[in-house]
Amino acid sequence: MKRLQQLSSVYLAVSLVLFLFNVHGTLIICLPILVILFILTRPLSSYQWGVIDIVVVLLFALDVVSSLYSITPIPARKTIYVSIYLLMSYLLARNNLANAQNAKLFWKIFSFCQIVLLGFVLVSFVIFRKNVFSLGFTEVYYFRYLFKPLGYLDNIWAEIALFMVGYSFFARKCITICMTLAILTVLLTFSRGAYLALFCFIPIILLVFKKYRGRLVAIFLFSFSCVYLFCHKDFVRTIGFNETYSQKVSTDWRIMQTKELWELACERPLSGYGKESYSFVANEIIPKRETDEFANIAPNFPILLFVEKGLLGIISFLLLIFFVFVLVVVQCNSTKNLIIGSILGMVLVKDFTLATLLVTPQTQYLLLVLLACLKTKKTNLYEMSPMVSYGVSSCLVCAFFLCKSWKGGDLPVMMHNSIVGVEKDKNKESYIAELETIKEQIPFDRNIDFILAYQKFKKQNYKQARLFLSKCNPNTPYCKFLKGQYFYKDRKYKHALELMRMAILQKPSLWCTREISTLKDIDNKFYKELENRLLCFKIGRTASPIELSKYGVLLHYMGKERAAKQYLKAAIAKLPNLSAPWRLLGKLQVASFLDTGSISARMSSVSSKDETVLTLFISEYKVKANLWYLLDIQ
C-alpha cells in the first residue's frame, strides 16, 4: 500500500504538470491510470468527509446537473467527464496528500517541473518582446493579448501564475527560485487584476510566513525591480489602472456587463442558464445590446456563477469560502492552512476583476490540490468501501465514453451543413428549411433569425423577412443595413439612407459588398446621396481610436486616400494594436503580427469586392457557432 501511495503522489504531480503544459490528450493518458489507482487505493471514505469535502462534492454534482439543463447543451455535456475526473482527482489527492511523506514527494516533483514551466514562459516572453520591438514598437503593453504562453490567453495565464506564486511556498529548498520565477511571470502578464491580487497578497503573506520574511522581501523587491527596469513603460501603464483608453473601455465594459447580466440572470434566479452558457447569454439573450462585440469571459466571478448556476451556485461557493475561512481561523497555528487561505484569497481577488477560475480544468485542478492540502482535525483517514470505489470509477469511465461518443444529435450536422450551404448557395430551399428547424430548437440564437431574414428578403418574401428581422439585435450593423434595404424597397428613402449610413459607419466593409455595387448600378442617385452623407460625417475631437480607425477604413474604401491616412494614423497613435490601419497604411508585417501573433505570415492589403452582407455576417458568426455547437467551420 505504501508503494501505491507513492505512485499516487507521482501520478498527481505528473498529471497536474501535463495539464499545465497543455499537452494534447492529457485526459486520455491520465484517465486509465486514475481509475486503476482509485480502485486500488480506495481514497477517503464518505463517512470521513469533512464539510469542505462535502461542499466540493456538491459543487461538482451541481456542475454535472447544470450541464443537463444548459441552454448550450452540446459544449456543456461534452465536458461532464472532465468534472467527474477532477472530483476523483480531488478525492485521491485529499487522501494521499494528508500523509507528510506523500505530500513531500508530490511537492518535490512538482517544484522541479514548476521551475521548467516558468523558465519556459519567461524565455517565451523574451522572444515575444523581441518580436514586438523588431516591428518598431517600444513597449509590450498594448500587445500583451498576443502573448499566449503554452496556448493560454493572457488573463488565464495570469491566474495560473498567481497559483504558481502560492505553490512556491511548498517548494521548500527551491522556494527562492520558484517564487522569483512565479512573481516575474505574474508581473509580465501586465494584467491589472493580477497586479491587484498580488499587491493584496504580499502584505498578508509577510505577516503569515514569518520564517522566510527577509527572503520574501528580497524576492519581491528583486522581481519588481527587474520588471520596472526592463519593462518600465509597461509596468507604469499597468499600475496606472484606468489611465489608457483600453483600460477605461475595459472598466466600463465590466460595469455595463455586470449590470446587464445581473438583470438577465434574475429571470432564472435559482438554477441559472446552465454550464457553458455564459458566452451565449452575454452575446445573444441580452436585449438591445449596444455593441456587437463578442464576449467570452465573464466580468467577475459572482456574475459567472449567477448566470450559469444561479443562486445554487453562488450559495455553494459561499459555503466553500466560509468553511475554508473557518478552518483557517480555527487552526490559525497551522502555517500551511494560513498560506492556502492567503492563496485562495489572492485568486478570488483576481477573479473579481475577470472570471477565469472556472474557464479551464487547469485552474480548477490547481484549486482542488490546495483544498486537498488543507489540514483538518481528522488524522486517521479511512478507505472507502470497494463497492463505492468501483462505482465512482465506473461512472467516470462511462461518462468519458458517453461524452466522447455523443455528437450532440443531429443539430451540429444540420447547423454545419446549413451555414456552409447558405454561404455558398444562398437560394437553396433545403438549407433554409434546415435553419428554420434549427431555430425551433434554439430559439435564443438571434444570428439564425438574421440569416433567415436575409434569405426571405432576397426571395421577396418581405412579410416573413420583417418578422425574422424584428427578432434580431437591432443595434448590429447587419440588422441596420437589412432594415435600410427593406425601407428602400418600400420607397422610404429617407429612413433607408439613415439606416444604411449608420450601418456602414459601424461596419465599413459593408461599403464593399455586392449590395452596394448593385445599388450603384440600379439607382446611382441614391448611391451618390449615401456616399455624400458618409463623406460629410464629422468625427468629433473626443472620438475613440476605434471610431477613427473605422472612418479611416471607410474613406480608404471610398478612394479618399489622403483623408483616410490622417484618420488611420490618428487611430494608431492612440491605440497601436489596431490591425486594420496598419494594413491599409502598407505595414503588412505589423498587421499580420496583430492578427496572428506571427511576424512571418503574409496577407493581402486588398479587400474583396465580391462579399455580400450575408457572407460578411457568416464570417463573424462562424466563431460563435464553433464555440456554441462545437462545429469546425473554417
N, C-alpha and C positions, 0 to 999 in steps of 0.2 A: 504493500500500500504506500510505503514511503516513496518508492520509485515512481509510482503512479502520480503521487502528489507533486513530485519534482517535474515529471513530464508535463503535468498540467500547468505548472508555473512557466515552463519553457513555451508551451503552446500559447498561453495567454499573451506573453510578451511578443512572440513572433507574429501571432495573428494581428495584434494591435499595430505592430510595425508595418505589416503588409497592408493593412487598411490605410495607414497614414501615408505610405508611399504610393497609394492609389493604384496598386497592382491590379491589372485586369484579371478577373476570375478569382479574386481573393475568397469570396464566399464559397465558391465551388471547391476550392482547395481546402478550406478550413472546416467546412460543414461536416464531412465524414469523420474527421478527427475529433471534433467537438462531440458528436453523437457517441463515439466509442468511449471517450473519456467520461462523458456524462453518465453512461451506463455503468462503467467500471468503478468510478469514484462515488457515485450517488451523493451529490453535494447537498448539504443543508436541508434537513427535513423540514416540512412545512410547519410543524409544531415548534420549531426552534426559530421561526422568523420573528424578527423584531418589527416595530411599527414602520421603520423605513423600508424594510424588505416587502412588507405588505403593500405599502403605498407604491413602490416601484412596480410590483406585480399588477396592481390596479391600473397604473398608468399605461402599461403595455397592453393590458386587456382592453382598455378604452381605445388604444391605438388600433388594435385589430378590429374592434366593433365599429369604430368610426370609418374604417375602410369599407365596410359593408354598406353603409348608408351614404357614402360620399357622392356628391353631385359630379365628381370626376372619378368614376369607379375604376377605370382602366389603370391609370398610374397608381391609384390607392391600393387596389387588390393585388397588383403585381409585387407589392413590397411587404405583404403580410409576413412572409417567411423571414424577412430581414428583422422584423420586430421580435419574432419568436427566437431567432438566432441570438439577438442582443440580450434578450431576457435570460436565455440559457447560459450565455457567457457571463452575465452578472452573477447568477447563482453559483456557477463554477468558481468565479473569482471570489465571491463572498465567502465561500468555504475554504478555498485554497490560500488566499492571502491573509487569513486570520492567523495562520501559522507563521511565526517570525522567520524561520529558515526558508520557507517557500517564498515569502514576500521579499526576502533578501535576494534570492536567486532571480525573481522576476525583475526587480529594480536594477540589478546588476546587468542583465541582458538588455533591458530597455534603455538604460542610460547610455550604453555604448552605441546602440542604434540611434538614439536621440542626437548624439554628437554628429554622427554621419549625416543624419537627416537635416539638421540645422546647418551644418557645414555646406551641404549641397545647395541649400536655399540661399545662403549668403553668396556663394560663388555665382549662382544663377542671377542674383541681383546685381552683382558687379558687371556681369556680361550685359544684362539688360540696361544698366545705366550707361555703359559704354556705347551701346546702340543708340540710345536717346541722344547722347552728346555728339555722336558722329553725324547726326542729322542737323546739327547746328543749335540745338536747344541747350540751355544752361541749368535746367532743373528737371526733376523727375515727377514732381507732384501732380501735374496735370495729366500725366500718362500712367499713373500708378495702376489704373484699372487694367492695363495691358500686361502687367506683371502677374503671371499665373503660376506660381511655384507648384510643381507636381500636378498641374492642371486645376488647382483650386482658384476660385475667384478671390480677389484681394481681401474682401471683408471676411470670407470664410477662413482663409489662411490666417488672418489676424486673430480670430478666435482660437484656432488650433495653436498658434504661437503663444497665446496667453495661457493655455493649458500647459504648454511646454515650460513656461516660467514656473508654474506651480509644481509640475512633475520634477523639476530640478532639485527641489528640496529633499527628495527621496534618493538622490543620486549618491549621497554620502561622500566618497572620496572624489567624485567627479563634479561636485556641486558648483565649483567655481567656473569651470569651462562650460558646463551645461547652462548655468544661469546666465552667463555672459552672452553666449550664443543666442539663447532664447530671448533675452531682452533686446538684443540687437535686431533680431528678426521682427519683433513686435514693432519697434521704432521705425524700421524700414518699410513697414506697410503704409505709413503716413495716414493711418486711419484715426479719425478724431475719437471714435468710440473706444478704440483700443488704447489710445493715449489716456483718455479719461479713466478707463478701468485701471490702467497701470498706475496712474497718479493716486487713485484711491487705495490701491493695494499696498504700495510701498510703505507708507507710514504705519499701516496696521501690521504688516509682516515684521517690521523692525521692532515693534512692541512685543510681538508674539515670539519671534525666533531670536531670543537673546544670545544664544550660544555663538552664533556667527554674525552678530550685529556689525562688528567692524569690517568683516569681509564683505558683507552685503552692501554696506555703504560704499566701499571701494568699487564693487562691481557696478552698482548703479551709476556712480559718478563716471567711471570709465566708459560705460556703454553710452550714456547720454553725451559725454564729451566727444566720443568718436562720431556719432551721428551729427552732432551740432557742427563739428569742424568740417567733415567731409560732405555733408548734405545740408549745409546751413540754410539755404533758401527754402528747401522742402520742409525742414524742421520748423522754421519760423512760420511758414504758411499753415502748417498743421495745427500748431498751438494757437494760431490766430482764431481758430474755431469757426467764426462766422464772418471772415474778412473778405474772401474772394466771392466772385459771382456764383461759382459752382457750389460753394459751401452754403450760401444763402438759399439757393434753389433747393439744395438737398434738405436743409432745415425746414423750409416752407412745405416741401413735399411730405415730410414726415408728419407735420402738424395736420395738413389737409387730409392725408390718407388716414390718419388715426381717427379724425372726426367722422369722415365718410364711412369708414368700415365699422366703427362703433355703432353708428345708427343702423347700418345694414344688418350687423350681427344680432341686434336686438330683435329682429324678426324671427330668428331661430335661437333664442337665448339659452335653451337648455343643452342642446347637443351640437349646435353649430352646423356647418355645411359639410363636414366630413374631412377626412385626411386628404392631403394633397390638393385641397380645393382653393387655397388662398389665391393663387395666381388667377384662376378662373373668376372667382368672386370679385377680386380687385379690378379686373380688366373688363368684365362683361356684365356683371349684375348691378354695379353702382350706376344709378340712373343719371343721365345727362352729365357724364364725366367731361370735365373741361378740356382735357388733353387726350391725345391718342397714343401716349407713351405706354410702353409695356412694362408693368411692374411684376417682378417675380419673387422678391423678398419683402417680407412684412416690415413696417417701420419700427416695430418693437415687439417684444415677446408676448405681453398680455394680449395685444390685438391678434396675433397669430393664433394663440390658444382660443380666444373667444370666437374667432371666425371659424376655425376648423373643428373645435371640440366643445365650444360653448362654455357654460358655467361649470359643467362637469370637469372639463379640462383645467379651468382656472382653479377650481377648488382643490382638485387633486394635486396640482403643482404647489399651491399654497400650503397644503398639508405636508408635502415633502420638505419645503423650505422651513416650515415651522418645526418639524421634528428634527431636522438636521441642526437647526439653531438650538433647540432644547438640548440635544445630545452634546453639542459643543459647549454649552453653558454648564450643564450638569457635570461634565467631565473636563472642566477647564484646566485641570492639571495634566491633561493629555496634550502634549505639543503636537502630535500627529493630527488630532481632531481639530485643533485650532488652525493649523496650516490648511487642512482640507476645507474648513469653513471659510477661511480667507480666500482661497482659490475659487470656491463656488460663488462667493460674493463678488469677486472680480469679474467672473464670467457673466453673472447676472447684470452687472453694470453695463458691460459691453452689449448684452442682448437687449437692454432697454434703449439702445440707440439704433440697433438694426438686428432683427431676429434671425440669427444664423445657427443657433444651437441645434435646432431640430431639422435643419436643411439636409444634413448629410449623416450617414451612420458613423462616420469617423468621430465627429464631435460628441455624438451620443455615447459611443464606446468609451471615449476619454472620460466623460462624466460618470459613467457606470463604474469604471475602475476606481475612481475616487470614492464613490459611495460605498463600494465593496470594502474599501480600506478603512472605513470609519470604525473606530474601536468602540465596542459595546460592552455592557456588563457581562454578557454571556461569554464564558471562556471555553466551555465544553460543547462543541458543535457536533450534533449527531447527524448520521447519514439518513437520507430519505429512503423509504422502502423501495425495493427493487421494482415493484409494480409501477410506482409513481415515476421513477426514472425512465422505465421503458415507455410509459405512456407519454411523457413530455417529449422524449426523443422521437417517438413515432409521430407526434404532432408536427415537429419540425421537419422531419423527412417528408411527410405527406404534404405539408404546406409548401415546401420547396418544389416538389414535383408538380403540384397543382398550379402554383403560381407561374412556374416556367412553361408549363404546357398550355395554360389558359391564354388565349389570344384576344380576349375581350369580346367574343362573339362575332357577329357579322359587322358590327359598327365600324371598327378600324378599316376593314377591307372596303366597305362601302364609302367611307369618308375618303380614303386614299384614291379610289377609282374616280369618284365624282369630282374631287378637287382637280386632279390631273386631267380628267376628261373635259371638264368645263374650261380649264385653262387652254387646252389645245383645240377643242372642238365645241365652241360655245353654244351651238344651237341644237345639240343632240338631246332629244327628249328624255332618253333613259337616264342621263346624268341629272337632269333637273328633277325627275321623279325620285331618284335616289336621295337627292338633297332634301326634298320635301318629306321623305320618310325619316331621314336623319333628324330633321327639325322637330318632328313629333317626339323623338326620343330625347333630344337635347333642347328643350325649349329656351334655355337661358343663353345659348350661343348666338349672339346678335350678328356675328360675322356671316352666318349662313343666311340670315334674313337679307343682308345686303347682296349677297351673290344671287339669291332668288329674285330680289327686286330688280337687279341689273338685267337678269335674263328675261324676266317678264316685260321689262321696259323695251328691250330690243325686239321682242316679239309683238310689240304694240298692244300688250295686254295691260293697259295703264291702270285699270282699277285694282288688279292684283298687285301690280308693281307698287302702287301707292300704299296698299295695305302692308306689304312687307317693309317698305321704306319707313313707315310710321313706327316700326318696332326697332329700327336701327338707332345707334347712338347719333343724335343729331349734330354733335359737335365735331365729328370726324370730317376731314376734307372730302372724303369719298362720298359721304352722305350728302354733304352740301352741294357737291358737283352734280350728283344724280338728281337732286331736287331742282337744281338750276336747269338741267336738261328737261325735266318734267314741265317746269314753268315755260320753258322755251317752246315746247311742243304745244302748250296751252295758250301760246301767244301772249304770255305775261312777261314781256321782255325786261321790264324794269327789275322785277324780282329775280329773273334769271341772271341778269348781269351782276347783280349784287351777290348772289349766292356763288356764282362761278368765280367772281373776283376774290371773295373770301376764301374759297376752297384753294385756288391757285396760290394765293399768298401764303396759305398754311402748308401747301404741298406743291412746290414749284415744278416738280416733274410732271404734274398734270398738264402743264403747257405743252409738253412734248408728245402728248397722247394722240392716238388716231382720231379721237372725237374732236379735238381742236382743229386738226388738219381738215377733217370733213366739214366742220363749221366754216372754216376759211373758204372752202370751195363752194359751198351752197349758199352762204349768207355772209359775204365779205363785209357788208356794212356793220352787222352785229359783231363780227370778229374784230373790226377796227375799233369799235366803241369799247369792247372789252379790253383790247390792247391799250388804248388811251387811258382807261381807268386804272389799269395796273401801273402804267408809266407815271401817272400823276400821283400815285400813292406816296405819302410823305412819311419817312421814318423819323421818329422823334429822337431828341438828344439822349433820352434815357432808355433807348431801345436796347434790348438784351443782345448778346452775341449771337444767339440762335436766330433772332429776328433779322439782324444784319446779314447773317450768312444766307438765310432763305431768300432775302430780297436780292442779294448779290447773285445767287444762283439763278434766280428768275431773270434778272437782267442779262445774264450770260446767255440763257436760252433764247432770249428775245433779240440777241445780237447787239446789245448795248455794252460792248466790252469795256470801254473806258470807265463808265459809271460802275459797272459790275466789279471791277478790280478795287475801286475805292471801298465799296461795302465789304468785299471779301477780306481785304487787308484789315479793315477796322474790326471785323469779327474775330480774326485770329489774334489780333493784338490784345483783345480782351480774354479770349478763350482759345489757346493754341491747339487744343486737342480736337478741333472740328476738322474732319477729313475732307468734306466737300470743297471748302475754299482752297485748300492746298492742291487738290486735284485740278480744279479749274484754273488755278494760277500756274499750273505746269509742274508743280512739285509732286510728281507721281510717287517717288520713293517715300516721301513723308506720308502721303495719303495711304499708300499701301501699308506702311507701318501702323498707322492709326486704325486701319480697318482689320488687319490680320495679325498685327504684332510682329510681322516679319519685314525686314528691310530688303529682302531679296525678291519678293513677289513682284509681278508686273501686272499693270492694269491699264485699261484704255481710258483716255480722258474724254472720249466722245460718248454722249448718251444716245440710247436707241430712240429712233423716231417712230418705231412701229409698235410701241406699247399701247395698250388700251387701259382704261380706268380699271377694268376688272383684273388684268394681268398684274398691274401695279399693286392692287389690293391683295391679290392672292400671294404675291411675293412676300408681303408682310405677314399674312395670315398663316403661312406655312410654319413659321417659327412657333406660333401659338399652338397650331394643330399638332405639330410633332410632340409638344410637351403634354398637351391635354389628352391626346388619344394615342400616344406612343407610336406615331407614324414615322416614316423615314422618307419624307418628300424632299427632294433636293431643289 
